[in-house]
Amino acid sequence: MTPDQLEYFRDLFTQRIEGLLGEAGKTVSEMTGGTESFPDVTDRASQESDRNFELRIRDRERKLVKKLSEALQRIDDGTFGICKVCGKDISEKRLMARPITTLCIGCKTKQEEQEKQRGE
């Protein structure tokens, strides 16, 4: 990968992490700031359902932040864009579609086929 391409991905990951962490901060302040009480149990249940949904989204984003941080580390290590299974370069097209990937399309296809055979 060229230095310009690596810098592009570094900026992309950094911006994405900052955005996700900002959203998480907003969620925390929204959930801790309000002390609404609902006389109707249906309204209360609806609020709890919405909160659970929001927390599930934030948990997924937390995992994405971890993957983005690992991708930044791979850029620093010089292993970004290299398949962790076969050691070949991951195509630029694949990296543009899924920048945090660690597998080339061939190895990912094999992995999915094996998972399918095992019933996962």
N, C-alpha and C positions, 0 to 999 in steps of 0.2 A: 504494500500500500504506500501511496505517496504521502509525504508529510501534510500536504493540503487536505487529502482525504481523511487522514487521522485527526487533523484539527477540526474538520467538519463534524466528525462523529463525537469528538470530545465536547465541542460546543453544544451539539444536539443533546447529548446525555446530561450535561451540566444544566442546561435550561429545563430539561424535562424533570430532573430531580428537584430543582428549585420550585417549579410549578406544583409538583406533587406534594412537596413538604408545605408549601403555602396553603394548599387546599386542606391538608391534614390539620394545620394550625387553625384554620377557620372552623373546621368541624368541631375541634376540641372546644373552642371558645363558644360556639353556638350551643353545644350540648351542656356545657357547664354554666352558661350564663342564665338560662331560663329556668324559672321555677313555676311553670304552668301547672295548674291543677284542673283536671277535667271532671266535672260531676257525672258525666256520662261514661260508662265503662267502654262503650264502643269507640268513643273519641280517644280514650286513653289507650285502648288496644291498637288503634290506628297509629297513634304516635309511637308506640313501642315497636310496631312493625316497621315504620319508617326509619326509626333509629337503628334497628337491627340491620336493615338494608344498607343504610349509610355506613355502618361499621364494617359490613362485609366488603363494601367497595373500598374502604380505606385499608382494610387488611390486604386486599389484592394489590392496591397501590403500594403498600409497604413492601410487599414481595418484589414488585417491579423496581422500586428504588434500590433494593438489594442487588437485583440483576444489573441495573444500570451502573451501580458502583463497581460491581465486578467487571463490567465491560470497560469502565474507565481504568481499572487496575490492569486489564489485559493490554490496553493501549500503552500504559506506562511500561509494562513488561516486554512489549514488543510482540505479543502473541495474539493481538486482536486481528481477526480476519483469517485466522488459521484454524482449521478443523482440529478439534481435540482428539479425534479418533484416528484419522488417517494422516494428519499433518499437512494436507494440501491446502491451498488458498481457497477461502470461501468466496464465491463469486460476488462481485459488486452488486449485481442485481438482487441477490439473496440478502445481502447486508442492508440494502436500501429498504427491502420489504420487511425484514426482521433484524434490526441492527444489533440486538443482544444475543443473537444466535451463536452457538459454539460449534455447530456441526454444519458441514457442507450439505448440499441437497442430497447427494448420494448416500451419505451416512445416515442422514435423518430419515430418508425413505426406508433404508434397511431397518433402522430402529423401529419405525412405525409398523413395518411388516412383521417383525418379531413380536412386538406387543400384541398385534392383532392375532397372531398364531397362538400366543399364550392366553388370549382372552382378556387382556387388560384394557 
